[in-house]
Amino acid sequence: MKRWFVAVCAVLFSMCAAAEGGARVVFASGEVSVGASPAVVGMTVAEGDVVRTGADGHVYLKTIDEGFFILRPGSVGRLEVYHVDVQEPLNTRIRLSVDAGVVRHISGAAVTQARQNFRLNTPVAAIGVKGTDFSVFTTEDVSRVIVHSGAVVVSPLSDSCAASAYGPCADESSRELLGVQAGLILQVSRGQQAPQFLQDSSLSPDALKPPRPEEPDGLELHGESRAHDLTRVDLSPAKIDSVDRAEGTADSSLHWGRWEVVLGQDKEMSIVDLLETHQLIATGGGFAVLREREGTWRRPAQNSMSFALQDGSAVIQNEQSGVGTLASLQDGLFSVNFSNSTFSTSLRLVAGEESFALRASGVVTPEGRLYSAAPVRLPSNMSVRGALGTDNRDAAYVFQSRLDGARVAAGVTYWTR
């Protein structure tokens, strides 16, 4: 009976997904069209629909598997195929295309479960993923890719890497780009035999068409290196009250916690719901930090401040075995030098008998945001993105780090004075 019920639910879900299309519009600003109609929030985007943005257009499409397909100004994209089989993930088929402009893709649950069947094509390149958040700039003749989290496999389109296929084209002409390789760009030019690595911030998709404040910002010059998608990690031993985790303290301007479902664990916040009143500061590994729009951050009169680690959450994943473990955070230090707009932080990541000393330093922007230096170089060994609270009484940041050749870590921290 239970199996029958699950099967019926899966079939009904698939039918509903097919009827509702591959995505819906959850945010639209400026000139945006879906097919021949202007885009409005709540509109369904079906397979084959062409989505266009004008010179001032931004649109966020939320896919049926809780992912995002984001188009920035002057872009043309489509959901060519978005078939999700919740009962048999290996039957899932997802293919997106981008003809021009800058887009961002954040993998949903179906892509995470069937990475081998996901593809994003540009006029010159094929992009496959490994549970990923990445941005692409493309014209008819050149495409450039940066990775905010996870990894992509990029290949020139060719007879052996056809646009009609699914998944990455893993051959000698393919190149892999990881989120931990902060500041690097993979470029494919028409006729090029293999993608080329670049390190020129002016050519980044995020520099050419910057994100709106509501969008997870991934400006490469701030060094976000979100090491790996950790949505498969089981956090059940450490489920914490969602109100406390999401709000930090009752009067805090910061919201932080888990925004993705992790093996049945409920989300601690809904980014889409919070975007009306909050600005998305950072995401990584299923964690996020947001700050209220109301109120303006101001640099304090004093030259420096120190903060104590109040709370946090972290996970470690072995990329080879796929096994994830819970980690605790100890011995946290976080200080800000306002005289030169810098910060430094360190903490100890503990999992069982093992512990890892993580540290980072970076800049404080005029808006009170925190960005670690790029690329990450010793003695720093983690990337950080976050923000100070508007009243400078607290802070929160998302971090990511590669621990060794097989394991990566991600988490979120909350600090108070």
Secondary structure, DSSP 8 states (H G I E B T S, - for coil): -HHHHHHHHHHHHHHHHHHH-SEEEEEEESSEEETTEE--TT-EE-TT-EEEE-TT-EEEEEETTS-EEEE-TT-EEEEEEEE--SS-GGG-EEEEEEEEEEEEEE--HHHHHTGGGEEEE-SSEEEEESS-EEEEEE-SSEEEEEEEESEEEEEE-BTTB-TT--S---STT-EEEETTSTT-EEEEETT-SS-EEE--GGGSHHHHS---TTS----GGG---B----TT---GGG---HHHHHHSSTT-SEEEEE-S-BTTB--S--HHHHTTTEEEEEEETTEEEEEESSS-----SSSEEEEEEEEEEEEEEETTT--EEEEEEEEEEEEEETTTTEEEEEEEEEETTEEEEEEEEEEE-TTSEEEE-SS--TT---EEEEEE-TTSSEEEEEEEEE-SSSEEEEEEEEEE-
